[in-house]
Amino acid sequence: MSWLSSIFHQSPEIALFLSLAVGYWVGKFQFGKFQLGGVAGSLLAAVVVSQVGVTIDNGIKSVLFALFIYAVGFESGPQFFRSLGRQSIREIVMAAVLAVSGLATVVVLARMFGLDKGLAAGIAAGGLTQSAIIGTASAAIGKLGLAADEVQRLQGNVAVGYAVTYIFGSFGAIIVCVNILPWLMGRSIRDDAIKAEAALLAGIRVYGPGEQPAAPDLVGRLYKVEKVAGRTVAEVEALAQGDAISIERIKRGGAVVGVEPSLKLAAGDIILVVGRRAGVVGVAAQIGPELQSSEGMDLVVQVRDVAIANRDFIGKSVQQIRDATAGNLRHGIYVTGLQRAGKPLPLKPDTVIEPGDVVQLYGTAEDVQRVAKVVGTVIVASDKTDFVFHGLGLVVGLLIGLIVVRIGSIPLTLGSGGGALLSGLLFGWYRSRNLAIGNMPTAASTLLRDLGLAGFVAVVGLQSGQQAVSTIIQQGLSIFLIGVVVTILPMIITMLVGRYILRYDNTAIFAGALSGSRSANPAFGEVLDKAGNSIPTTPFAITYALANVFLTLLGPLVVAFA
């Protein structure tokens, strides 16, 4: 296998992408209801590949994870800040319970099996996949006043405990969040994610790619004027009685004539009526026979998203806006949708418009442009990513991650992951208020999330896999098995508290909160993949930020009590 080792030495990125390819292939296999998934599969594949011998730069891991967590934060920013408040108390309790139960588990097991302070701290760092514990525990060991060689031995044992337990620390969290938790709840993550999304959408039907209604709400029909001859255009449009219609084209004597509200229709005129299906069908019998086609009567309409910026509309209900706007402004324009923070809103009379809301307008190009000038800014769909905006977002996040706050001798920091998440949340929220900047197509965001997370765990496996396997062989399985308990037991305790005391009743939201309270990024990635939408992200973002603080504090506490 020296030839393979030589290839990986010359081009370690081959080992990375090989791990991803094999991992996603393995992750597709299903054993009953259990399925590894691409992230866990990539981790196991990387451990196997690492046995050949791979040296991969640590910076790659940081870059990949920063891309993943920033994209997650950017997508969830608007909803995250909207969700903060008293409803976040459950997430705070979840993070605190896991940290306390994790500390108790490590201390009890260390005393039961006679582990020294270094091994205990290393098992805490690996079993709970909180690398920052290595730093805080090593610093605490250095302040114990021991001989230099003893300090070095204990600090070395921190690394040993971490290396042996980290792999299962990542894998075990996936098992709990993706397999055990849905079993406890009796419902799948996907089913509850769809249920929660439907509740957010307030029953609005959202069509997927390539889908459209068989009976569209807006239609265009051609009629030959017979029964309404002598009436004006405005009078015929008023026949719909609340179901908006408009006459967009008139052909008289073989020539298209200009449409004016005061123009009287003549017998034999051919008119194009556009509007709500109920209105168009309702007036059909009062106009005359319907025609299948007529030369020169084709009309191109467009649908455009417009960010509402007019202060006269902000804070007003839909009904108030309808009452306040003139009929000639609304003529020929149909509002087909309303969005807030990327989520559809019901177009009910009492729906109140807020800053950053987006309205979808349907009509001719001239009508849409006329109304858009009054409403706000047209959002031009683009497949280009605003790298100026998002590059700055990542820079800000990584700078935040460098900030270290000390409580006594304990250093607290969000790290690059926490900083990128916070920045993504802020930049995502800001973009929801200023939709003319910061574009990131869904496909681009999906690629960042999938490649970032799977690549991150693959690098972890490539870096730690060989050391973990060799240490297990040398030290026996005792450290590994203790690490299994440290990984599983606190999550089980926290899961039971969440289910029966905090009363989580949605599997997707619960899984997001649980993975975040363990700062278990691979587990969250699998939860997100199973959900198929961003529902788990908001509880994850809250508990993840708290877990980075709570779990980091465990280092010196383990050293003190073990």
N, C-alpha and C positions, 0 to 999 in steps of 0.2 A: 504493500500500500504506500510505499515511499513516493511513487509517481504521483499519487493523489495528494499526498502531503505537500509535494513540491508545487503542484498546481495551486493549492490553497495558499501556499506561502507567497507565490508570485501574484495571485489575484484573489485575496480573501473575499471579495464581493461575490465570487462564484459560489463559495460556501453559503453565503447569505441567501442568494436567490435559489440555490438548490434546496436549502432548508424550507424556504417559503413554498416552492413548488411541491416538494414531497409532503410538507405539513398540510397544505390545503387538500392534497389528494387523500392523505390518511384521514383528515378531518371529515371527509364526506361519508366514511363508512359508518353505518348505524348498527348498534347492537341492542336490539329491542328498542327501548325509548332513549337509550343513551347514545350520544354522539359527541365526539371530541370537539368538532368545529375547527376552523382554520387556525385560530390563534393557539389553542392548546396543541394542535397537531404540529404547528411550526416550532413550538417550544421543544416537543419531544424529538422531532426530526433534527433540530439543531444540536441537541445533546448527543445524539448518535453521530452526527457529522463531526462534532468536536473531538471525538475520540481519535480521529486521524491526526489531529493537531492543527489548530487554526488560531492565528493571531489577528485580531480585528480591533481597530482603533475605538476607544471608548467614546470619542466624539460622535461617531456614527449613531450610537445608541441614543445620545442626547438629542441629536438633530431629529431622528425619526420620532422619538417620543414627543418632542416639542411640536412637530407638525401635527401629530395625531391629536394631542390635547388642545392645541390652539383651534383646530378645525371643530372639535367638539364644543368648545366654549363659544366660538363664533356663531354656530348654529343655534345655540341654546341661550345666548345672552339676553334677548328680549324677554323670553319666558322666565328666565332665572330671576331677573330683577322684579318682574311682576309677581313672582311667587314668594318673595321675601316677606317676613312678617311673623305673626303669631303661628301661622301654619307651619313654620320651619322648626318648631320646638321638637317635634318628633325626631328630626334628623340630628339635632344637637344631642339629644338623649342617646340615639343610636351610636354616634361616634364615641360618646363618653363611656357607654356600657362596654363596647368592644375594647377600648383601651384599658379599662379597669380589669375586665375579665382576662385580657391578654397578659397583663402584668401578674395577676394572681396565678394564672396557669404556669407561667414561666418560673415564678418563685417557688411554688409548691413542688414542681417537677425537679427543679434544681436541688432542693433539699432532700427529696425522696431518693434521687439517684446520685447524690454527692457531687454534683457538677460544680466546678469552680466558677468564679464570677465572669471570667472571659468567655467560657463555653456557654454559660447561661445567656449572656448578652448577645453572643453571636447567634444562638438559636432564636432569640427574640427578633433579631434583625432579619434573619432569613425566613423563619416561620411566619412572621407577619409582613414580610417583603417591604420593610421600611429601612432602606439602606442608611438613612441618617442616624439610626441607632448605633451603627458602627462608630461613627465619629463621636457622638455624645458619650457612649460607653467607654471608648478608649480614653477620652479626656478625663472621665471620672476615675478610671483605673489609675491614671497618671497622678492623681491627687490623693491616693490612698496612703502615701508615705512608705511604700514598700521598696525593697531593694531593686536596683535597675534591672537586673536579670529577671526577677520575678514579674516586674511590670511588663517587660518585653514578652515573657512567656504568656501572660494573661492576655495581652493585646493580640498576640499571635493566635491564641485560641478563639478570640472574637471572630477572626477571619475564617478559621476552620469551621466553627459552628454555623457561620453565615453560608459558607460554600456548600456544606452538606445539606442544609435545609431550604435554601432559597428556591431550588427547582420545584420541590413539592409545594412550597409556600405559594408559588404562582399557580401551579396546577390544581392544588387542593381548593383554592378560592373559587376557581372556575367550577369545580364539581359541586361545591355548596350552592353557589349562586344560580347555576344553570340547570342543575339536576335535582339536588335535595330540596331547595326552596320551592320550586314548582310542585314537587311531590307533596310537600307539607300543605301548600295552598290548595292543591287539587285542581289547579288550572295552569295552563302554559303561559309563558311570558308573552308570546305572540298574541294570544287571545285577549289577554288583559291590556296589552299595549294598544290593540285596535279599539277595545272598549273605552280606554281612557282618551284616546284621540277622538273618538266619536263624541264623547262628552264635551271635549274642548271645542269641537266643531259645531256643537249644538244641533246635531242632526243634519247638517249640511252634507249633501252628497258630493264627494270629491272623486273626480274621474282620474284614473291612472293613465300612463302613456298609451296612446293608441285607442283609448276609450272615448265614446261620446254617446249622448242620449239618442235613442231611436226616434223620440218625438221631442225635438228641441223646443225650448221655450220661445225663442225668437225665430220668426219665419218671414218669408217674402212671397207674396202671391200676386198673380196677374188677373185682372178682371176687366170685362167689357162693360162699360157704363150703359145701363138701361134705366133702372128704377130711380137713380139719384140725379138724372139729367136736370140741369138748372140749379142745382145746389152748388155752393162754394166748396173749395177744398177744406176749409176750416170746419164747415158744417158736417161734411162727411166724416172727417176725423173725430168729430165730437160724438158720432154715433156709437163709438166703442164704450162710452160711459164708464170711464175709470181704467179700462184695459187699454193702455196706450197703443195707438197706431199712428202711422204717418204715411202720407202719399208722397213718394219719393220721385216718381217719374210719371209723365203724362204724354201719350202719343195721340196726336189728332191729325187726321188726314194723311197718315203715313210719315209725319214729322214730329220729332220730340219738341215739346214746348216747355217754357219755363214754368216752374211751380211757384205759385203765390197763394197765400191764404185766401185772398179775395177772388181768385180765379174761379169762374163758374164752369162746371163740367158739362159737356155736351154729349148727347146720345151717340154711341159709337166710339167714344174715347176709350183708349186702353190705359189703365192705370196700374202702377206697381205699388202695392200696399205692403208696408213693412211694420212689424210690431210683435207684441206678445201673441202667442198662438191663440189664446182664448179670445182676445179682442178681434184678431183677423178673421177667425172662423165665425165669430159672433155677428160680424157685419156683412159677411159674404152674401147672405141671402137678400140683403137690402140694396146691394150694389148692382149685381148682374151675374152672368155666367162667368165661371173661372176659365182662363186660358192656360194651356200647357206652356206655350212659348210665344214670343213675338219679337221680331228682329229689332235691334236697337234698344231693347228694354232691360238689358243686362245691367246690373249695378254691383260694384265692388264695395263691400263694407269691411271694416277693420275693428279689431278689439285691441284696446290699449289700456295699460295700467297707468294710473295717474296718482301721484302722491299728493294728498290733500294738504295744501299750504295756506289757503285763504283763511284768515283769522275769523271771517264772518261765519265759517262753517264749524270751526273748532269749538267743542263743548255743546253743540246743538244736536238735537235728535234728527233722525232721518226725516220725520214728518215735518219738523220745523223748517228744515232746509227746503223741502218740497213746497211748503206754503210760502216761503220767502223768495224763492226764485221764480222769475218770470217764465211764462209758458213758451215764449219765443226762444229763451235760452235753452230750455230742455227739449225743444222740438227736434225730432229726428235722432235723439240720443237715448239710449237705454242702458241703465245701470245693471250689469249682470253679476256683479260680485263686490264684496268688501272684505279686505284683509287687514289684520292687525298682527304685527310681529310674525308675519309669514303664515298665519293661521286664518282661515276663512271665518267671517262673522255672518250671522243671520241678518238679512236686510229687513228688519222689523221696524215699524214706525217709531218705536221707543229706543232703538239702538243709538247710542250717543257717540259722536265722532271725536276721536282723540288725536293729538299730534302724531304724525307718522303713519296714520291709516292710509290704505291704498284702495282706491275705487277703480273698478273695471268698467270701461265705457265701450259701448257697441254703437257703431254708426258709420256714416260715410267719413272719408278723410277730412273733408271740410268741416263737418259738424263736430267731429272729435277734437280737431285743433281749436275750433271756436270755443268749445266748452272747457278744454284743458287750460286755456289761457286764464280762465276765471277761477278754476278749481285749484291748480297747482302745477306740478312738474311732471311731464310725461316720462315714464321710466322705459327706456329703450332696452329691449331684451338683447343680451349679448352673451356669447360663449367665451368672452375674454375675462381673465381674472385681473383685478386691480392690484398688481404687485406692489405699487407704491404704498397703498393703504395697508395691505397685509404684511408686507415686509416691515413696515414701521410697527405694526402690531406685534410681530414676533420679537423685534428688537426691544420694545417696551417690556414685553413679558419676560424675556431673558434677563433684562436689567433688574426687574423686580425680584427675580429669583436669586440675584446676587446679594440682596439686602439681608443682613444678619442682625437680629435683635437679641441681645443677651439678657436673660433673667438670672442674675448672679453669675455663675460660671456656665450656665446652660445656654448654648447658642440655638436660637430658633430661626428657621428660614423656610420659605415656601419651596425653594429649589427651582430649577429650570422648569419642571413640570407644573408645579403650582403657580409659578409666575406666568407661564404661557396660558394656563387655564384662565387665570384672572384677567389677563390681557384680552384673550379671546372673548370672554364674557362682556367686557367693557366695549371692545370694538364692535362686537355683534350688536349690542344695545345701541351704540351710537349710529351704526349703519341703518338700523331700523327707523331712526329718526331722520336720517339724511340719505335717502335711497339713491341719490344721483351718484354716490361714491361707494367704493368698497365692494364692487360686484365680485361674487364668487359663485360660478355655476354649481349646481348640485353635483354634477359628475366630478368636478374638480375637488369639491369638499369630500365626496365619498372616497376618491383615490387617496387623499391625504390621510383620512381616517384608517382605511384598510391597510395601506402600505405602511403608514407610520406605526400602528400598533403591532401588526404581525412582524414587521421588521425589527421593532424594539425587542420583542420577546425572543426572536430568533438570535439576535446579538447576545442577549443574556444567556441563552443556552449555549452558544458558541464559546462565550467567555468562561462560563462557570461549569459547563458540563463535564469536562475532563477532570477538573479538580474535585468536583463533587463525587464522581464515580470512584476516583482513586482514594479519596478520604474515607468513603464508605467501606471500601475494601480493607483499608488499614485500621480504621477505628471500630469496625463492626457496624451493625445496624442500630445500635442503641441510640446514638445521637440522631440518626435519621428518623427513627420511630418517635422519639421525644418531639422532634420537629413536626411530625405529622399531627401529634396531639395539640401542639401549640397553634398549628394552622387551623385545625378543624374545630376544637372545643370552643374557643372564644366566638367563632362565627356561629356555631350552633346555639350558644347561650344568647348571643345578640339576636339571632333569628327568632328564637322563642319569645324573647322580650318584645321584639317588634310585632310579632303576630298576636300574642295574647295580652300584652299590657298596652302597647302603643296602638294596637288595633289597625295595623296595615291590612287592607283588604284587596289591594291591587298588586298582582304578582310582579308586573313590570316596574312599577314605582318602588316596590319593596326591594326588588333585586338591585335597582340602581342605588338605593340608599345603603344597602348592605355592602355592596362592592366598594362604594366610596368610603364607608366607615372603616374599611380595612386598607384603604388606598390601593386596592387591588386593580390595577389598570388592565391587565390581561382579562380578568374576570368581567370587568365593565365592558370591554370590547366585545366579548362573547354575548353578554346581556344585550348590548346594543344591536348586535347582529341577529339575535333571536327575536328581538322586538320588531325590527324592521322599520322603526321610526325613532324619533328623539325623545319619547316619553320618559325613559329612565334617566335622562341626562340631568334634569334640574335637581332631583334628590341626590344624585351622585356628586354634582358640583358642590353642594352644601356640605355633605359629609366628608368629601375628599379634602376640602380645605381645612376642616376641623381635624381630620385624622392626621394630616401632615404635622400639626402642632402637637396633638395628644400623643401620638405614637413616638414622635421624636423625644418627648420627655421621658419615655420608658427607659432609655439608655442608662442614665444615672440612677434611676429608681431600682432597676434590676441589680446594678452593681451594689447599691446600698443594702438591699434586702436579701439577695441570693446567698 
